[in-house]
Amino acid sequence: QVQLVESGGGLVQAGGSLRLSCAASRTIFGTMGWYRQIPGKQRDLVAEVPSVGVASYADSAKGRFTISRDGAKNMVSLQMTALKPEDTALYYCYARDHIRAVDYWGQGTQVTVSS
């Protein structure tokens, strides 16, 4: 079992920045990333990065968000800039263990962008 602990959510004005961080309880051989969910909507991918390879982003995140991963610390971070009210959501960290074929999820951290 892997525990994912998120931090960094909060309230910010439109145009501002936030950094989300997620710490995994052990090394993940696979993909780590972030999803977000608005009440009543499905959970959508924001950005993800594999153990080896390049990151990928949702169209809504391209040019504004940057995902980074620190393998030594078992952490993944999401730097969000130029935030918009439509970025308001509950952001979930996830990890896909490719060896065990298991997905793990954090508890979610709220991001609220005021106009």
C-alpha positions, 0 to 999 in steps of 0.5 A, a space after each residue: 500500500 502507498 500513501 499519498 499526502 498532498 499539500 499546497 492548496 488554498 485560495 488565490 486571486 485570478 492571475 496568481 500562482 500556487 504550488 501543489 506537492 505530493 509525497 508518496 510513502 515509497 518509491 513509485 515505478 510508474 507514473 505520478 500526476 494530478 487530476 482535478 474534480 469539480 462537484 458533479 463532474 468527472 475527475 480529469 487529468 491535469 498533468 502526469 509524468 512517468 518515471 522515465 520520459 516526458 510530462 504530458 498536460 491537459 490542454 487547459 494546463 499547457 503553458 500555465 502549469 508545470 509538473 515536476 518529479 523528485 524520484 529521490 524524495 518520492 515527490 511530485 509537484 505542480 506549479 500553477 501560474 496564471 490561475 483562472 476561476 475555472 481552475 477551481 477544483 479539488 486536486 488529487 495526486 495519483 500514482 500508477 505503479 506499473 509493476 503492481 498494476 495498481 493506482 493510488 490516490 491522495 485525499 485531495 487538496 482544494 484550490 479556489 481561484 477568485 475572480 
